[in-house]
Amino acid sequence: MSVMRTKSIERSIADTEEPEFRLRKSLSALDLTVFGVGVVIGAGIFTLTGRAAHEVAGPAVVVSFIVAAVACALAAMCYAEFASTVPVSGSAYTFSYASLGELFAWIIGWDLILEMFLGASVVAQGWSAYLGVLLGQLGIPLPEAIGYGGVVDVMAILLVIVLGILMTIGIRESMRVNLVLVGVKLFIVLFVIVAGIMFINPANYTPFVPDATPREAATGLMQPLLQFLSGSAPMAFGVGGIFAGAALVFFAYIGFDVVATTAEETKNPQRDLPIGIIASLVICTVLYCAVALVVTGMVRYDELDPAAALANAFTHHGQAWMATVISAGAVAGLTTVVLTLMIGATRIIFAMSRDGLLPQRLAKVHPTRRTPWVISIVVTVIVAVVAGLTPIGVLEEMVNIGTLSAFVLVSVGVVVLRRTRPDLKRGFRVPGNPVLPLLSALICVYLMLNLTVETWLRFLIWLVIGFVVYFAYSRGHSRLGKDDGMYLNPAEPRVVGRDG
């Protein structure tokens, strides 16, 4: 009953063929790329660029995006290698189970549940806020009581319910809707970029890297853990500002890892998963850099509005109507983010339930739709309640720390699995092993240290709850730990139970 027992790749793959747990394989490389772009590009593309440029990096924020993309690419390559080697639902949870052991897998699965539940709920509230703005701009004001900030955010609840029904109907249908919405989102982003080019003043790019200056430091529980431990004062602009900007915009890329949760529903996972993960990251990097160049070219960096930089940049040039276009882009963008996070949450819980670490009856698959319909309903209800009734703002950083902790374990897991199972067929290999995977882990640890002390304390409390659940329930119900001869696959010798 060791908590460090690992689940073999062969056993993980054999589980996917069990009739009661088998999902429909219908996704292509294009579906996965669209899925990745859908979850990465949200409202942040219209706001985060201006905030990073105004507060820490200046026009060199475009370099910050490139630095963040390179750092993110290291983690993306680790995910691509694992996903092409272990084409099973669960993403970092499944990867950790195969390489680091059950306890690590449980911890990361527990973190990912928190990340995706909170992420979907927070983004649903953001969608409701942008919907209210858009309708107001169109002359159709939304009653305050049922919108963002109301007693009950009815609009956020309705969005989650509609997406939950779609997700329960089928992954193929969900991807079709996602494709249309991502198309709308990309059209609006490209339109904003092209329209903005006409208002660029090259003088606004000078100085490209403003002189370094100290910036106001946060105090108490709201200061970054690194600052709390080292006592160092934060700096803005200069070369240090570029890296501070990279740490800030790194979180705009988070989401590509959700692609790996659909591994089991991909037609050719060894080929298509690496393409989907890496292609979505490349597309998002090009769009982020383009928006950064446009917004810092339209308005001088120190005059940008950090709250709504792109919309106000157009207003600055007498194009107030563009704010409506940007709001429409945000509404379309956030719809796809909520959908993909909810799908990711169901696949994580599905994998954990199938392994017995959560109640196994949750993993029931619909006989015709081949979707985990029980989990889909549970996820929909929880996300709808949290989005509709809870003021989540202070918990947003919890999404980031859960994701980064998953990145760390996946990066380390690549190195471990290369040593323990060099014989496995890998559709993609991270170059420079073990240097690049370990560098990826170090970068993610550094970014985690830049999150606030308060976030770390909440994260530790969540981990403690997770440990209690694991030792009270999951460890004893784990299928891997049951010596009853009923958990077999062709690649492993038969284990005979007490009845022979």
PyMOL commands that set and color helices and strands:
alter all, ss='L'
color gray80, all
select helices_A, chain A and resi 9-15+19-21+29-40+44-85+92-99+102-137+144-146+154-169+171-197+202-205+220-222+225-230+238-252+256-265+269-298+301-303+309-316+322-354+360-363+373-389+393-420+435-449+453-477+479-481
alter helices_A, ss='H'
color red, helices_A
select strands_A, chain A and resi 213-214+235-236
alter strands_A, ss='S'
color yellow, strands_A
deselect
rebuild
show_as cartoon
